[in-house]
Amino acid sequence: MKIVLIAEYRDGQMLSGYTELLGFAETMGAETVMFVAGSDAVLPAYDGKLYLADAAVCGEYNPDLHKQMILDVVAKEQPDMVAFCHSSYGWDLAPRVAFGMKAAQVSEVVEVKDGAMVAPACNSKLRRTVTCKTGQTVVTLQAGAFAPVEGGGTPEVEKIAVDGQGRVVFEGYEEAEAGGVDLSKAEVIVSAGRGIGKPENVAMISALAKALGGEYGASRPVVDSEWVEHNRQVGTTGQTVAPKLYLACGISGAIQHLAGMKKSEFVVAVNTDKDAPIGEVADVLIVADLLQFVPALTEKVQAL
Amino acid sequence: MNILVCIKQVPDMESKFKVAANGTWYDNQDLAWRMNEYDEYAVEQAVQLKEQVKDADLTVLCIGSDKVKETMKKALAMGCDRGAHIDDADSWAKEPFEIAGIISEYAKDKSFDVIFTGMQSQDRGSGQVGVLVAEMLGIASVSTIVDFAFDDGTIKAKRELEGGIKANVTVQVPALVTCQLGLNTPRYPTLPNIMKAKKKELLTIPVADVLKVDARMETSAMYFPEKKGGGLVLEGEAGDLADKLISILKEKTSVLK
């Protein structure tokens, strides 16, 4: 089996996701080649063939051109599979490449079971096994699902290029809002999810965080509702955190949130739903109404 | 201007799911159904665009059994002008390539200037349909947008990347965008608009008329993830639970010294 691994480069840096692609390839026992639109100044640690496009020329974000170059690599290498990270780059590009290859695409693969791809459904409450009917397939891999493998070595680089402009014009990056809190350094994080019900209840979460000597965070729906500012968001599109204690209040445990807090040392979840996916990663699941439990805990911690 | 927004009806994700008897999907009985959350942002943005450009016609498309008309009525009440219901009782079993094939077959001769979809559905979650529709129609697409502006044939959008970073992009219409959560604040339909929506055109099209592609994959099994175990589950009165948790934290962590 042969897999084309699509590595990612952004703003002068290789992103680390390619090590998980290598971990996936190892699971599959596959031969690999790699593609990246990047720079020869920063190459992945990979002891194999690397098709390298110059991002300064073709654009770091240019779906039409990147798609065409990957299809060129596919035509040359005739792989069984093309693998992307399930990232903003991967999920944007993978369907385009799959369409060009006339291939089936399985998104957000979390596991390979007896050779078949397994993907989550319904906010990770369920899993599904997918069978492809096409000879070649395209997959995107959920972050953290496959243990990273450090490739090591220096790739054998073959430079590639493509003509044209592409229809989507990249105008530049916009960094995250500066200032505010840096959750990545907090030892204790108490996070609020949709289950807190209303914005007034953020105060209760922040009071518990304060009592525990930590910071408060939030899951995406709470940030989108503007109950909590964006720089407190934990998850794929927010901050990745690694506190000693993570207390998830009213958070069901969408995959994107779990990806942001999975490095926490000890996880406590407070939820009325015993079957919420957060329970899968929690060391302790408190099945309770958080409006009663959180103030009770705050009071007792303050009294210590 | 001709605008299309594609929506899906999904179960409320807080529902208690059961695996269906066929073992390949969830049981669709006894579930509360609603508009896919990402699609609510798509509908809102489509309605805002229609309000901005004035001379516009906005169609909402949904694939499914008769039941999905309820969700379509919400989109009509939010401000869509007409509905195209692709009647398919088996839509749950269709994979993204087939769904995209149906939508593009419907759209191919209608000259839509802008097509909106959610970035993914909450149940299947493949995140492919929008981008595939654009590929099939041969138009440009931008996925995962958290900001949208339109001026004189040009869409300016922000794509959400990882870690709070965004990419600013521009694209000329015709184009398709897939909408991320937080793009806008979806409006609640007002009672007068709910009444008006009842009179709006809701055309039903048999799926056989627009399904011209074959499935490229299938879900062969659906199941609950294995419980990893090890995690302690505590139930009881709030004060007792707080005491129990404090002793656990003292024993297992260094945060309560």
Interface residues (C-beta under 8 A of the other chain):
Chain A: R10 Y61 P63 D64 S87 S88 Y89 W91 D92 A94 P95 R96 A98 F99 G100 A103 A104 Q105 V106 S107 E108 A116 A119 P120 A121 C122 N123 S124 K125 L126 R127 R128 T129 V130 T131 C132 K133 T134 T137 R167 V168 V169 F170 E171 G172 Y173 E174 E175 A176 E177 E187 V188 L212 G213 G214 R220 P221 V223 D224 H230 N231 Q233 T236 T237 G238 Q239 T240 K244 L245 S252 E265 F266 V268 D273 K274 D275 P277 G279 E280 V281 A282 D283 V284 L285 I286 V287 A288 D289 Q292 F293 A296 L297 E299 K300 V301 L304
Chain B: P11 M13 E14 K16 F17 V19 T24 Y26 E95 P96 F97 M119 Q122 D123 R124 G125 S126 G127 Q128 V131 L132 E135 M136 A140 S141 V142 S143 T144 K156 K158 R159 E160 L161 E162 G163 G164 I165 K166 A167 N168 V169 T170 V171 Q172 A175 L181 G182 A215 R216 M217 E218 T219 S220 A221 M222 Y223 F224 P225 K227 K228 G230 G231 L232 V233 L234 E235 G236 A238 G239 L241 A242 D243 L245 I246 I248 L249 K252 T253 S254 V255 L256
